[in-house]
Amino acid sequence: MKTELHVPSDLKFLTIVENWLLGCLEVQLGESVDWSRQSNRLRLVLVEAYSNVVRHAHKEQANLPVLIRLELKNRDIALEIWDRGEGFDMSEYFPPSPTDKQEGGYGWLIMNRLMDKVEYQLQVNGGNCLKLEATLPEAT
């Protein structure tokens, strides 16, 4: 299954984005997934990714659309979040240290802990792409 959502760069649409993602997955996978556990994981990752686009890449420019693509093969999900911003140079990213009182930089860390694979590509076909992959475990 492949689907995509075009949505404005506005945090008012966050609930719509979350419901779209979880709704698509639940329709396809039904009760074979423990949604009480997996929905929180996926929501947190999606909130981080989408809010970073809105606040940083598009800098509160609601007229710039965000494209979110979802591909599901068996239990493997691939989620792409595309933006039209300048992009982020990953060589400038330094993970937060527990001893520092750093304000930002936790999103990348969170996404990497919660997903199996996280990739970020600058300027691909006129946009930047954050790709998140994970395998959803069977409900026990």
Secondary structure, DSSP 4 states (H G I P E B T S, - for coil): -EEEEEEES-GGGHHHHHHHHHHHHHHHHGGGS-HHHHHHHHHHHHHHHHHHIIIIISTT-TTSEEEEEEEEETTEEEEEEEE-S----GGG--PPPTTS--SS-HHHHHHHHHSSEEEEEEEETTEEEEEEEEEPPPP-
